[in-house]
Amino acid sequence: MKKMIKVVPYDENWPIIFESEAKEIKKVLKGNFVEIHHVGSTSVPGLCAKPQIDIFCVVKDLKNTIPVLTEAGFTYKGEFNLPLRLFFSKKVPNDLNLHVATADSGELAWQLNFRDFLRKNKEARDLYAKTKLELVNNNPEGFDVKKNLFSDYTIKKGDVIRKISNMANFKGIRFVIANNGYELNDYRRLVSRENVDFDEQDAYHLCLYSGTQCVCAAFVKFEEKNKIASIELISSTDAKYQKIMEEKIKAWAEFHELTLQN
């Protein structure tokens, strides 16, 4: 399966579209709304981008957003590679990607750090633009889409995004499912296993990052039928990170209405 990626010059209408859509999202979420931000490449003046507006919304109750936003015309796509970060899309009247999380998610801090650094640093902005344009120009027939729903375009940008995050001195905590690029290598290194079955059903290989450094890895199984989640393996560079990982996994299991068993 191939996916065509279109990267276009910066459009001054993008912030206007964001403001309009943000007002509607806030209205729909009502008392569950906390804050909303324009993120991604369309939020960076002068940067070329896919013509899709990325919006990050913080809410009080994560699960409650699914029926409310679905009723408002958004399509719920799941969590993808970010536990407890819900992903929605909408095509009409504007092409939107909506990311939803609670205030304790590290994803908002990462998104804002990346966005703000690109806004003020021309070197990083030019590097990111060059990377995207080269990828598109070198793949005129489109990009393969992996079984995890990510295109090669997204995956191949990963190393440059990590480089820019280092330039931006990002120090926050991120909780991710290892499923592409450097994340897989980080996971293998931390658990000291070269051969890992990343295709095992109902199993998740998790990485906890402090900045761009992987500081904890865990292997978790979700048994939806039995309503049980279990931590099969956990490896960390520091006990404090292991505790954070355990707390993240517990919250994730609770969101999926599973009982966590160690």
N, C-alpha and C positions, 0 to 999 in steps of 0.2 A: 504493500500500500504506500502510495506517495502522497505527500502533502505539499502543495504549492505555498510558498511564503512570499508575501509582497511587503517590501520595505519602501516607504515613501518619505519624501522630505518633510520636515517639521511643518505642521499646520497650526496657525494661530487660532483656529477655531477649537482646537482640542481642549484648552482650559475652559472655554465657554460651555462646551458640551458637558464637561465634568461638573461644573457648577449647577447646570440644569438638572442633570441626573442625580447629583448628590442631594438636592432639595427633595426630589421625589422619593429617594431611598429613605431619607430621614423621616419623611411624612408617613411612609408605609410602616417603618419599624416602630414609630411612636415612642413609648416609654422604654423600649428595649435599646434604643439608640444611645451611643456614647460619643463617638467621634468618627469623622470620615476624612479620607485623604486621597488626593490624586497621586498615583505612584506609577512606576514603570517609565518606559522611554517617552511616552506621549506627555509626561509631566515635566520633561526637561527641554526648555527652549533651545531651538537650534539643532536638536538631535533627531536624526531620521528614525523611523519606527514603523512597526506594523500598525495599520490604522485601526487599532482597537484600544479603547480607553480602559486602563486598569485603575480600579478603585478599591481602596482598602477601608473596610468599615469595622469599627470596634463596637461590640454589643455586650449586654449584660448576660443574656441567656442564649447560648449558642444554638441549642436544639430548636428553640422556638422560631428561629429565623427561617428554617427550611419551609414549613407550610406557608408562612407569611410572604416570603419572597417568591415562592412558586406561584402563589395566587396573583402576585403582582406582575407575572410574565417572565420571571427568570427561570432558567433551567438549572437544576441542581446537578453538579457533576461529581460530587463526592469530595474527598480530601486529597486525592492524588498522593503526592509524596510528602505532604506536610500534615501530620496528625493534629487534629483540633483546629485546622484552618479550612473552613468550608469554601468551596469554589463554585461560583454560579456564572452563567453567561446569559446574554440577551443580544439579539441581533437587530431588533426594531424598537424605536426609530433609529437608535445608534448601536454600534457594535461595541459591547461592553464585556469586560471580565471583572467580576466582583469577588473580592476576597474578604472573608468574614472570620473574625476571631475575637476572643475576649482580651481584656487589657493585659493579662499576664502572659500572652503569647509573645515570643521573641521576634515574630515575623514583622510586626509593624516597625520595630526599631531598626531591623535590617533594611527594610524597604526605604525608610526615610533617610537612613544613613547613606545608602547607595544613591538615592535620588539627589539629595542635597550636595553630595560630593561631585556628582556629574554636573550639577548646575553651576558650580563655582570653579571646576577644574577642567580647563580646555584640553589638556593632555589626555586625561581619562576619557573625556567625552569623545575626542577624536579617535582614540583607540577603540572604543566600543562601537562607534559608527563604522570604522574601517573593518572591524571584525564581522559585523552584520552584513555589510555590503559585499565583502569578499565571499562569504558563505553563500549568499543568494546568487551572485554572479557565477560562482563555480559549480552551482547545482541548478542549472536551468530547467531540468526535468522534475525538480522538486526533491523532497527529503523523505527518507524512510521514516515510518512511524513505528516505534517499538511497542511491544505488548503493554507497556505501562502508560501508553497514550502520549508519550513525549516524542516529538520529532527529533531527528538528528540535528536540526537547526538549533533547537533549545539545548540539547545535550552538548553540542560542540561549542556553544558560547560559555559553558561552565567554567573553563579554566581562566578565561578573560574576566569573567564576573568575579571570580575568586581573587584574581590579581588586583582588580580595582578595589575590592573590599579591603584588601591589605593596605593599599594606598590610602584608603579612607580611614584606616585605623579602627575598623569595627571591632568592638569588644563584647558584644551582646551574646546571649545564649540562644541557640537554635536547636530544635528537636525535629529530626527528619527521618524519613524512611530511605535507607541507602538503596539507590536503584540506578545510578548512572555515574560515569566518570570517576572523579576523585573520591566520591563518597564510598564507592565499592572498595577502592584500594585502602581508604582510611579504615573501613570496617575490618577488612582482612588483616591489616597490620595490627590493629588493637586487640583482636581476638586471637592473634597468632595462628591464623589458619589461611592457607593459600586457596584451598578448595572449599568453597562454600556454595551450597545449593540455594541460589537466590530465586529459584522457580518453585520452591515448595509451597503447596497450597495452604492457605490460612496461616502462613508464617511470615513474620516481619523482622527484618534486620534493621535495627535502629541506630542512629548516630546522634550524639549530643555534641554540639559545637560551642566552644567559647571563642568568639571571633571566627577565624577560619581554621582553628585547630580542633580536631576531633579529640574530645577528652573522655568520652565514654561510649561504649557500644553495648547493645543488648539484642538478644534473640528472643522474640515473643511469639507465642501461638494463641490465636483466637479460635475457640471452639464455639461458634455461633449456635450450633444445635444444642449443646449442653450449657450454654450461657456461661462459659468459663474462659478466662484468659490466664496464661501462665508464663512466667519468666523462666526461660530455659537456660539462659546464659547471660551474664553481665560482666563486663570488663572495663575498668576505669583507671585513669592515671592518678586519681585523687578521690578519697572517700566522699568529699563534699559533692563531687560531680555524680558519683554513684547515687547519692541520696536524691539529687535533683532528677536524675533519670528515673528512679523508682517512683517519684512523685508524679512525673509526667506520664509514665505508663499507667499508673493508677487512675489518673484523671481521664486518660484516653479510654481505658477499659470501662469506666463508669459512663462515659459518653455513649459507648456502644452497648450499655446495659449488661455488661459482663462482670462476673465476680472474679477478682484477681487472686490467683493462688501462686505462691512462690514454690 
